[in-house]
Amino acid sequence: MKGGVKMNYELVMLRGIPYCKKTAQRLQKQCLSTALRSFSSSQAKGGTLGQMTEVAELARMRDDFLYFLSCVKSALTALPDSFRALLVEIYIKNTSKEHICQTYGVSMSTLYRKLARARQCFKGKLEFLGCDEQWFENTYGDTDWVRKLLDKQHNGSRIAL
C-alpha cells in the first residue's frame, strides 16, 4: 500500500461497508440533483453538457462503491455460516471480542484462532472474485475513506467512520 503501511485489505473492506453504503446513497442523490439542475437554465453551470458530464462522473463513483459492496456481500455469502456470523459481529456490528467470548463461552485465544480462519477464508473468497489486494489498492487506494481506515488500523485503534 502507498506510504509503506501494510494493509489487511479484507479488514478494511469489512470495516468500510457502512461508509460505502452511505456514500453510494449520497452519490445517488447528487446524481439526481445535478440531473434535475441541468433542466434549469439559471442553475446550469457549463451548459447541459457540463451538467451531464458531472452526472456521469457521480454515477461512476457511485457504481464503484456499489461494486465494492457487491463483492463484499458475495464473499460473505459464500462463507460458512459460523465464519460469516463471526465477521459480521466483530467487523460490521462492532461487537466487542470480550462480549462474544462471554456469550459463547470461549476463550479469547479460541476466538482469535476462529477469527483468523474466518478472515483467511473471506480473503480467499474475495481473491476468487478477483478482488485481491492489488485490485483493492488500484481501485480504492487513493480514496479518503481507505486512508482513514488504514491510519486507524496502523495505529491499532478500532475503526469507525
N, C-alpha and C positions, 0 to 999 in steps of 0.2 A: 504494500500500500504506500502511497505517496507520503513523504515525510518520515519514513522509517518506522511507522507504527505497525506492529504485527497485528493483523486483523483476523478475528474469528468471524468471518463474514456471515456464517449461518446464525450466529448470535445476533449480529447487527440486523440481519433480515427479520428475525423473530421480534426483536425489540422495536423495529421500525413499522410494524403492522399498524398500530393506531395512528401514527403520524401519516402514513401513506393513505389510509382511508380518509382522514380529514383533508389532506392535501388534494386528493383526487376530487372530492366533493367541492372544495373551494375552487379548483380549476374549472370544473364543470359550470359552476355559477358564473365565473369570469367569462367563460366562452359565450354563454347565453347573453350576459350583459353586454359584452363587446359586440356581439352579432346584432343585438337589438339597437345599440347606439349607432350602428352603421346606417340604419334607415333614417336617422335624424341628421339632416344636413348641418345643423348647428353643432352637433356633437362629433361629427366625423373628422378625425384628425388624419390628414393624408389621404382623404377620399375613401371610397368604398374598398378599393384595392388594399389600401393600408390597413383598414379595419379587418378585412378578411384574412390578410396575412397574419395579423395579430391573433385572430381566432384560430387559425391553423396551428400556430406555434403553441398556444394554450392547449389546444386539443392534443397535440403531440406530447406535451409534457404530462397531461392527464393520462394519456394512454401508457406512458412509461410507468407511472405509478400503478395503474390498473394491471399492467402486465406483471409487475413486481408482486402484487397481491395474488394474482392467479398462480404464479409459480410457487409462492409460499403455501397457498391453500392446497395445490396439487401435491406438493411434497408432504405436507402434514396429513393429508387424506390417505396417502399411500403407506403411512407408518402403522405399525401395530398399535392397537388402542392404548395400551399402557404407556408406550413412548409418547404418543400424541398427547395424552392427558397430562403427563408429567411436564412436557414442554409448554403446553398451554398454561398450566397452573403457574409455573415459575416465570416464564418469559413474557407471557401476554397478560395474565391476570395479576402478575407481581405478588403471588402468594409467597410468604417467607418460607425458606427451607426448613426452619425450625417448626413452623406450623405443620408442614407436610410430614415431617418426621413424627411429630406427636400424633397427628391424625391417623397415620398408617402404621404406627408402632415400629418404625425402622430407625436405625442409627444414621447419623449424619454421613458416615463413611459409605454405608449402603446406598444412601440417596445419591451421593456424588458418583458412585460407580454406575448406578442406573442412569443418572443424568448424562454422564459421559457416553454411555452406549446409545442413549436416545439422540443425543446431538450428532454422534457419528453416523447413525442411521439416517437422520434428517439430512445431513450433509451429503450422504450418498444418494439420497432421493433427488436432492437439488442438482447434483452433478449429472445424474441420469437424464434430467430435464434440460441439460445444457447450461445450467446456472452455477458455474463454478466460480472460484474466487476471481479469476481473470475477467470473466464476463461481468461480475458484480462491480469490480473496480472500474472497468471501462465504461459501464453504463451509468453507475451511480456514484463513483468515487469522488467526483468534484462537487457534489451537492452539499449544501449546508447541513442537512439533516444527518448525512452519513458522517461528516466531520464531527458533528456534535456527539453522535453516538460513539465514535472512535475515541474522542477525547475522554469521554466518561469511562469507557471501557479501559483505556490506558491508565487512567487514574484509579481504577478499581472501585468506582462508585456504581451504585445501581443506576441504570439508565432509565430516565423518564423524560419524555418530550412534552 
